[in-house]
Amino acid sequence: MGGIDLSSLSKAELIKLQKDVTKAIDSFDDRVRQEALAELESKAKELGFSLAELTGAKKAKTKNPPKYKNPENPDQTWTGRGRQPEWIKAAKAAGQDIEAMAI
């Protein structure tokens, strides 16, 4: 399979490519999962049930665990989702890698 000459890319370009590939894989998995779920829900409905009735599944909301913590104040955490807290923004502005704050 032809493709990109990885040896000609910079480290920054390779990291971006890696992130793009990870996003594409996640997107693909989500799409396939949604298609499978829709097909199963359709079949269950055809038989007069909901999928939840057949599986006994209950939709429970789970809180996302924190992914980052502020090294200066460990009580401040962030899940990595939603708006970035000010301490993350300040660290990024100072040139810090937020992965160093990963839990």
N, C-alpha and C positions, 0 to 999 in steps of 0.2 A: 504494500500500500504506500503510495507516494505521500508526500505531506511536507510538513514544515521541517526545515533543517534546524533542529534544536541547537546544534553546536554554534550556530551563528547568532543566537539570541543572547541578550544580556541577562543577568540574574533577575533584574526587575521585570523584564519581559517574560521570563520563565515563570516567575511567581504569579504574574497576572494571568498567564496562560493556565497555570495550575488552578487558580481560583475560578477562571471561566469554565474549565472542564468540570470542576466540582459542582458548580452551579448548574451546568447542563445535565449532569448525571442526576442531581437532585430533582431537577425539573422533570426529567424523563421518568424517574421513579414515581414522582407525584402524579404525573399524567397517567401512567399505567395503573397505579393504585386507584385513581378516581374512576377510570374506565372499568376496572374489575368490580369496584363497589357499585357502580351504576348498573352493571349487568346483573350482579347478585340481587340488588334491590328490585330490579325489574322482574326477575324470576320469582322472588318471594311474593311480590305484589300479584303476579299472575296466579299464584297459588292461594291468594287471599290472606297473606301475612305481611308483616313488615319484617325487614331483616333483623331488627332488634328483637322482635318477638321470637324469631327462630334461633338466634344465637344467645339470647338472654343477656345481651350486651346492654350496658347502661352507659350513656355518654357522661363521663365524669370529667369535670374540668380539673386539670392538674396545673399547678403553678410551676412555671419554668424555674429551675434552680439557677442561682446566680452563677455567672461565668467569670466575672471580674470583680476584684475588690480593690478599694483605694488603699495603697500602702501606707498613706498617712493617717487614714481613719478606716480601719477594717470593718466598721459598722456600715460603711457605705459600699453597697454592691450594685451590680448591674447584670442583667441576664444576657446582654448583647442584643436585645430586641428593643424596638421602639426608639424613642428619643434618647440621645446620649446625654448622660448627666454632665454637669459643668466640670467635674473633676476629670472626666475622660477627655472632654474638649480641651481643657487646659493642658493635660499631659500630651495630647497630640500636637497642640500648638507649640509646646516646648520641644517637640521632636522625639518624644518618648514613644517606644513601641508598646502599644497597649497589651500585646501578648505577654509582656513581662508582668502584667497585673492579673493574668489568668489564674483562676483558683485551681 
